[in-house]
Each structure stands twice: as C-alpha cells, then as structure tokens.
Amino acid sequence: MDIRKEYLEFFKSKGHEVIASSALVPDDATLLFTNAGMVPFKSIFTGDVPRPTPPIRTSCQTCIRAGGKHNDLDNVGYTARHHTFFEMLGNFSFGEYFKTEAIAYAWEFVTEVLKLPKDRLYVTVHENDDEAYEIWQKYIQKERIYKFGDKDNFWAMGDTGPCGPCSEIFYDQGAEHFNSDEDYMGGDGDRFLEIWNLVFMQFERSSDGTMTPLPKPSIDTGMGLERVTAIKEGKFSNYDSSLFMPLINEVAKIANLTYEYESGASFRVISDHIRSVVFLLAQGVNFDKEGRGYVLRRILRRALRHGYLLGIKEPFMYKLVDKVVELMGGHYEYLNEKKEYVKELIKLEEERFLATIAAGLDLFNEELAKTKDIFSGEIAFKLYDTYGFPLDLTADMLREKGLNVDAAKFDALMNEQKARAKASWKGSGDAAKESGDFKVLLEKFGENEF
C-alpha cells in the first residue's frame, strides 16, 4: 500500500489542493531546516500573507530535525522512531473548515482507507476543549477519549501568535508485546503510539498572555509516514518497515554481516542518515564548516563512524544512494536527476574523513582509557582541529560509554583559534581565488571548502 499516495488522493477527493513538498531549507530565518509539515504555511497562519485559493491544502512534506532546537540526532538508531529525515503527511485549512470536518476526515482515513481496527484506536483532546470532546463521541466511545492539559494537547507557533488546542489519535500496538510501567495511555512507553495530531488554531496569543479568538480559525494536521507505515506493516519499529529494511540490507551486504535488531544500532544510524544526506545534497546544500553544511557533514561523519564500527573502512555511503533513489525517486523525481552528482559529492567527503578517522580513533581511545568522568576538552579540540571530528561526534561516542566531554574547554580553545585567525587575516582571499591552482581545487572540491 502506497500510504503517501493514498493520503494525498484522499484529501484531493475532499477538495484539497495537493502541494508538492517544500524545500528542506525554508525561507525562514528562525529555522535551520523545515522541521514540520506546517512550516511552508507559517506566513499564512500568522496572517502575514493572504490565505490562498483554494484555502484547503494537503502535502507530504520532507522534514529534517538535526541541529538547532529540534534535534533528534543523538537518539537516532537507538530508539524505534527517532529520525533525522522524515516525511510528514498533512492537511490544512486556512479558515475554511474546522474541528467537525478535520475530525471526520481523520477518522475516515484511518478506519476506511488505512483500515486500522477501531478497537485499537484512542483519542486525546485538550481538557478544556468540550467541542472536540463532543465531536469525537460520534465516532469513538467516550471511554476511549482522554483529556490532557497544555503540555500534551496545546500547540503554539511561539510565545505569541496563532495557537490552540489539539487532538491526537493513538494506536494500541497490543498489551501482549509491551510490559513497561509506562505502557499506558498517556505514558512514555511504546504500546500506545501517537499517529496523527490535529491542531485547532483558534486563538491569537498576545505578549501579555491574552487569548483572543481568531476570526477564521484554522486546521493544521500532521501524520508521520514512517510511523503509519510501520503500524500498517505490523512492525514495532519504523526501521523494520519497508522504508528502511532495503537500506539496512544493503549496509549488511557491504559489511558482510547479518543484521540483528538488538545489536543493530549502527545499521539503523546509517539507514537513517543516508536519507538526510541524499535529500540535502540533491536540494543544493553542500558540506561546509558552519551552518546547514556543517550539520550535513556531522550527519555523514556520524554514519561513517558507525560504518567503521561495522568494519567498513572504505567509502561506502555513496553506494547506498541508488537504493535511496530506487525507494523514493518515484515521488521525488529530482533525486533521479541528481543521483550521480550526489554520489560523487558523498564519495569525496568520505575519502577526506576516512583518511584521518583511524588516527583520530586511536587518539580518542588513548584518552578514553584515562577518562573516569569527563573527557578532555583539549583532546576533543584536537580531534576536531586535526582529525575532523565534530564535537558532536566525540560526544556521541562518549554517550555510548556513559561519559561526557568538557565542552567548556573545547569552546574556549575554539574561540582562541578564531581570535588568532582573525588577528592574522590579511584580506578576503579573492585574489587567491583567481589563481589557476585554486580553480582546479574549486572544480574538484567546491567553494565551500575554502
């Protein structure tokens, strides 16, 4: 079942205009990456631009959460559902329809299109949202509707601006598979899995906290493709689904190893990270020493280090590009056009890092043997400065050992280096960039390296 296609066609049949996924780099100075399905519509929700015609839309938005406030990087590979790259299915109404229709659409899609069993479904609403509570009782027994407070069921774009209560649909994966004390509705366990969030934007919050009803309340929903796919396929981890297993199997083939879930975190890290790397490169982000390019480099190098743990000591990430394109190029056609370009960029970056990773790991392990509590900030800086290990990569390796790094010392050394560089700066370097030697390097490596 092509859930992505089914979702978009369902909402198209309800009069929604199907909008292509916006870029992963948003036109928004407050965000590093597009991290939610509503980001492309933010200016409409805030009223900065007029509402579109038609005022109801649907999309499958590519998202990245790795860096900045929304950062899932440390958990990726170690949990069942954290990803750096994911796809968010959503339907949006800009003052056209509200709770009655949004709830009806969600229930119809989940029960009639996805055909998830009704006796496995639960719903949450905000404790003060009597309207949503009453509407939901048309579809589901009152005993299966839970009321929660602001922490769980209230959404805001920021400290001020549009906001409102939300309603979530949960799927019970089965008591027989889960026995944690947190495996109850509202708990932090994995038995009850949130699959869809419907945000009812009905207030404007002012700086003093006053909540004023919006003249045209709106709808913003989001359903994670990875979660729903896993549920539909009867899997308890997103990584066991058809979205990831072909990539994991490719990694196993390259490493000449057998993948087992309990010991397979490195396989999962790689299968997640290659999707982020391919999409970012295909959309024009390049490896760099700062900003989005730095996050991209972090993601690739983290994957390479996990490849090293699997015994892969040569460039291999570029070999996974074909499989990503095979899996996703049908919907995101630009991946097919950029495939060879992306493979070349990845291989170059792999070669650079792998040239130093062995020596860097030797230094890391030497210091690790001496470390009782806090890993040396001086060594962490040397790993960064000499061997190209981002601080995040060192911290990630230490996390596996239950240790922390002296980040304050690292930052101090970094600031000293920046001050020295600034003091010795003699010009913009533009003249050097006109030289023949530089142009050869530029053609080979790209301007972001210089």
Secondary structure as GFF3:
##gff-version 3
##sequence-region A 1 450
A	DSSP	alpha_helix	3	13	.	.	.	ID=ss1
A	DSSP	beta_strand	17	19	.	.	.	ID=ss2
A	DSSP	three_ten_helix	39	41	.	.	.	ID=ss3
A	DSSP	alpha_helix	42	45	.	.	.	ID=ss4
A	DSSP	beta_strand	56	64	.	.	.	ID=ss5
A	DSSP	three_ten_helix	73	75	.	.	.	ID=ss6
A	DSSP	beta_strand	85	93	.	.	.	ID=ss7
A	DSSP	alpha_helix	99	108	.	.	.	ID=ss8
A	DSSP	pi_helix	109	113	.	.	.	ID=ss9
A	DSSP	three_ten_helix	118	120	.	.	.	ID=ss10
A	DSSP	beta_strand	121	126	.	.	.	ID=ss11
A	DSSP	alpha_helix	130	136	.	.	.	ID=ss12
A	DSSP	three_ten_helix	142	144	.	.	.	ID=ss13
A	DSSP	beta_strand	145	148	.	.	.	ID=ss14
A	DSSP	alpha_helix	150	153	.	.	.	ID=ss15
A	DSSP	beta_strand	154	156	.	.	.	ID=ss16
A	DSSP	beta_strand	161	172	.	.	.	ID=ss17
A	DSSP	three_ten_helix	175	177	.	.	.	ID=ss18
A	DSSP	beta_strand	192	205	.	.	.	ID=ss19
A	DSSP	beta_strand	211	224	.	.	.	ID=ss20
A	DSSP	alpha_helix	225	232	.	.	.	ID=ss21
A	DSSP	three_ten_helix	238	240	.	.	.	ID=ss22
A	DSSP	alpha_helix	245	255	.	.	.	ID=ss23
A	DSSP	alpha_helix	265	282	.	.	.	ID=ss24
A	DSSP	alpha_helix	291	309	.	.	.	ID=ss25
A	DSSP	three_ten_helix	317	320	.	.	.	ID=ss26
A	DSSP	alpha_helix	321	328	.	.	.	ID=ss27
A	DSSP	alpha_helix	334	370	.	.	.	ID=ss28
A	DSSP	beta_strand	374	375	.	.	.	ID=ss29
A	DSSP	alpha_helix	377	387	.	.	.	ID=ss30
A	DSSP	alpha_helix	391	399	.	.	.	ID=ss31
A	DSSP	beta_strand	404	405	.	.	.	ID=ss32
A	DSSP	alpha_helix	407	423	.	.	.	ID=ss33
A	DSSP	three_ten_helix	432	434	.	.	.	ID=ss34
A	DSSP	alpha_helix	436	445	.	.	.	ID=ss35
A	DSSP	three_ten_helix	447	449	.	.	.	ID=ss36
###
